[in-house]
């Protein structure tokens, strides 16, 4: 199964982002981007890819320990940026980014220790993808618009293991489906 560890913003923050994305989609050229649907709005902490089901119990136990060792922290959506010459448009984060990075590092370590092939380590960059493009796309107007965006602040109080079900229909614009495999509360230990 295709898995990743994530932090999800609460519904009121998702609603604020939805209003911002609605405005972005009215900008010229927006139809050249594939906009991520609301179910896909999350901060991926560690991407595990295809994981053998036999590894999932150990991975889950390790993620539970990582959550237990990480105290709740404050976060907000803030600003925007892009990867890959406009192939990914995202909104970033502000708040306790050190703890978010720590949780990402712990989530990656959990995968490695559980035997998941994680590939090479990359420094974590907090981002929530709002649109993608198969080819390079000039997203500067969208990034500029996102510079003014800041959501309300919330307390991150949980870590999720999420299953990603990729589209199989071949229908243009079909989005992956996300399914929570497990959720653990943050805090409770050092």
C-alpha positions in Angstrom: 0.0 0.0 0.0 1.1 3.6 -0.8 1.6 5.4 2.5 2.8 8.7 4.0 2.9 10.4 7.4 1.1 13.7 7.6 -0.2 16.6 9.6 -3.7 17.8 8.5 -5.0 21.4 9.1 -8.4 21.6 10.8 -11.5 22.3 8.9 -11.7 26.0 9.6 -8.1 26.5 8.2 -9.1 24.3 5.2 -12.0 26.7 4.6 -9.7 29.7 4.7 -7.4 28.0 2.2 -10.3 27.1 0.0 -11.3 30.8 -0.3 -7.7 31.7 -1.3 -7.5 28.9 -3.9 -10.9 30.0 -5.4 -9.3 33.5 -5.9 -6.1 31.9 -7.4 -8.2 29.9 -9.9 -9.6 33.1 -11.3 -6.1 34.3 -12.3 -5.1 34.1 -16.0 -3.6 30.7 -16.9 -5.1 28.9 -13.9 -6.7 26.3 -16.2 -3.2 25.2 -17.1 -2.7 23.8 -13.6 -4.2 20.7 -11.9 -5.6 22.0 -8.7 -5.3 19.8 -5.6 -8.7 19.0 -4.0 -9.4 19.7 -0.4 -8.9 16.1 0.7 -5.3 16.4 -0.6 -4.4 19.4 1.6 -1.9 18.1 4.2 1.7 18.5 5.2 3.5 15.4 4.2 6.1 14.6 6.9 7.5 11.5 5.3 6.6 9.7 2.1 7.0 5.9 2.3 5.7 4.9 -1.1 4.7 1.4 -1.6 5.0 -0.4 1.7 4.7 -4.1 2.2 1.7 -4.8 4.6 4.0 -6.9 6.8 5.9 -3.7 7.7 2.9 -1.6 8.6 2.5 -2.8 12.2 6.2 -1.9 13.1 5.9 1.4 11.2 2.7 2.2 13.1 4.3 1.4 16.4 7.3 3.6 15.6 5.1 6.5 14.5 3.0 6.2 17.6 6.2 6.5 19.7 7.3 9.5 17.5 3.9 11.2 18.2 4.1 10.4 21.9 7.6 12.0 22.1 6.5 15.2 20.3 4.6 17.9 22.1 1.6 19.7 20.4 2.7 22.8 18.6 1.3 25.9 16.9 1.1 26.3 13.1 -0.5 28.5 10.5 -0.5 28.4 6.7 1.6 31.3 5.3 2.7 32.5 2.0 3.5 30.4 -1.0 6.2 29.1 -3.3 6.9 26.6 -6.1 9.1 23.6 -6.9 10.3 22.4 -10.2 9.8 25.6 -12.3 6.2 25.8 -11.5 5.4 22.0 -11.5 4.2 22.4 -7.9 2.5 25.4 -6.3 2.3 25.4 -2.5 1.4 27.4 0.6 3.9 27.2 3.4 3.8 27.4 7.2 4.7 29.6 10.0 4.8 29.0 13.7 6.8 26.3 15.5 8.6 25.0 12.4 11.4 23.5 14.5 8.9 21.0 16.0 7.3 20.4 12.7 10.7 19.5 11.3 11.4 17.3 14.3 8.2 15.4 13.8 9.1 15.0 10.1 12.6 13.7 11.0 11.0 11.3 13.5 8.5 10.1 10.9 11.3 9.5 8.4 13.3 7.7 11.0 10.3 5.5 11.9 10.1 4.4 8.2 13.8 3.6 8.0 13.8 1.7 11.2 10.7 -0.3 10.2 12.5 -1.3 7.0 10.8 1.0 4.5 13.1 2.0 1.6 13.1 5.7 2.1 15.7 6.7 -0.6 18.0 9.6 0.1 17.3 12.0 3.0 16.2 15.5 2.0 15.9 18.4 4.4 12.2 18.9 5.2 10.5 21.9 3.6 7.0 22.5 5.1 4.6 22.9 2.3 1.0 22.1 1.4 0.6 21.5 -2.4 -2.4 23.4 -3.9 -1.7 22.8 -7.6 0.6 20.9 -10.0 1.6 21.0 -13.6 3.1 18.3 -15.8 5.3 20.9 -17.5 7.0 24.0 -16.4 4.5 26.7 -15.6 4.9 30.4 -14.7 3.4 30.5 -11.3 4.9 33.8 -10.2 1.4 35.5 -10.1 0.1 32.8 -7.8 3.1 32.9 -5.5 2.8 36.7 -5.3 -0.9 36.3 -4.4 -0.1 33.7 -1.8 2.5 36.1 -0.2 -0.5 37.9 1.3 -2.1 34.8 2.7 -2.0 33.8 6.3 -4.5 31.4 7.9 -5.5 31.4 11.5 -3.1 29.6 13.9 -4.0 26.2 15.2 -2.5 23.6 17.6 -1.2 20.5 15.8 -2.2 17.8 18.1 -1.9 14.6 16.0 0.1 12.6 13.5 -1.5 10.5 10.8 -0.5 7.6 8.7 -2.4 8.0 5.4 -2.9 5.6 2.5 -2.9 7.2 -0.9 -5.1 5.5 -3.6 -4.0 6.7 -7.0 -6.6 7.3 -9.7 -7.1 4.3 -12.0 -9.9 5.5 -14.2 -7.8 7.6 -16.5 -10.4 10.4 -16.3 -8.7 13.8 -16.6 -8.6 15.7 -13.3 -9.3 12.7 -11.1 -7.7 13.1 -7.7 -6.0 10.5 -5.5 -8.2 9.3 -2.6 -6.8 9.5 0.9 -7.6 7.2 3.7 -6.5 7.5 7.3 -4.8 4.3 8.4 -4.1 5.5 11.9 -3.9 8.7 14.0 -1.9 9.3 17.2 -2.2 12.2 19.6 1.0 14.2 20.1 2.6 14.6 23.6 2.9 12.7 26.7 6.6 11.8 26.9 10.2 13.0 26.4 
